[in-house]
Structures are given as structure tokens and as C-alpha cells.
Amino acid sequence: MQVNYLAVLVAAVSTFLLGGLWYSPKLFGPAWQLAAGDTRKKENGHPAKVFGTSFLFALVAAFAYAVLIPIQPSVLQFAIYGAILGAWR
């Protein structure tokens, strides 16, 4: 198993930053909370804990994808992995 750790780190950071922007109050955060039925004010805890946990999960997900998907997959392998991950979600 060969994992590019720099690519895993870049993927985790980009996912973390894009997710933070996506769920921010400036974009879709309030709409997402309303659709999810979450009417609470922000009582999720200290921001460092919330962001640290979020980044850790992004890192774990990026590493899992790096392990699961081969270095140079074919188009068919991409389609199969995409279908499996889409169905699992």
C-alpha cells in the first residue's frame, strides 16, 4: 500500500476549508440548519474543539479514500467506487 501523505493532508485541508465556507452563515449554514430542523443557537462547544474534531474527521476520510482508491484507477474502477460511496452515504 502506497499512500501519498502530502496529498492526504492537502485533501483534508481543502475539505475542511470548503466545508467551513459552505456551512458558514454567509452561505448555506442557516438554510441547512432550517432544513435539518435544528433551531438551537450555537451550543456545540468551544470552537477549537469543534474545528479540531471536524479537521480530524476530514483527515481520516482523506486517508481512507487514499487507501481505498488505487493510484491510477481505470474509468470503470472510478465508476464502481463512486457508486459504492454514493450508495453508502
N, C-alpha and C positions, 0 to 999 in steps of 0.2 A: 504494500500500500504506500503510495507516494502522495503526500499532501503538501501543497504549496501554502505554507503558513502565512506568508505575506498576503496572498490572495484571500485567505480566510479572514484575516484582520481587516483588509480593505472592504470586503463584503459586509462584515459585521458593522463597521463604522458607517458605511453608506446606508445600510438598512436602518440603523439607529437614527441617523440624521434625517433620512427621508420620512421615517415613521414619526419622528418628533415634529417635523413640519406638517405632515399630513393631519395629525390629530391635534394640532395647535388650535387655540381659539380663533386665530386669524383665518384658518381654512375650514376643515370639516369636523373639528372637535365638538362644538355644540350640536351639530346635526347628528353626529354619531351617538352622543350621549342621549339625545332625544329618541332616536331610533332604537337604541338599546334599552330604553326605559329607565335610564339612570338619571334620577332627579336630584341626587346628592350633590352637595358642594364638594370641593376637593378636600377629602378627608383621607386620602390614600397614604399619608405618611410623609416623612421627610423627603424632599426632592432628591437628595443624594441616594437614598435607599431605593426610591422608585426608578431613577435613571440608571443606577448601578445594576439593579435586577434586570431591567429592560436590556441593557447592553450585554449582560451575561447571557440572556436568552438568545439574543441576536448572534453572539459568538458561538454558542452551542449549535444553533441552527446552521450557521455557515459552515462549521466544521462537519456536521452531519451530511450536508449536501456535498462537501468536498470528498468525503469518504464514499458516499453512495454513487456519485456520478463519475464514470471513468474519465481519464484525462482527455481523450479525443473520442467522444461518443459519436455514433452514426446518427442520422436523422431519425431512424426507426427507434434507436435507444432513447433519444430525446423525447420522442412522442410517447413512448411507454412510460418513462419516468414522469413526464408531465401529467399523463393520465392517472398514474398511481398517486402522485402527490396531490392532484386536484380532487380526486375521489376521497382521499384520506382527510382532507381539510374539511 
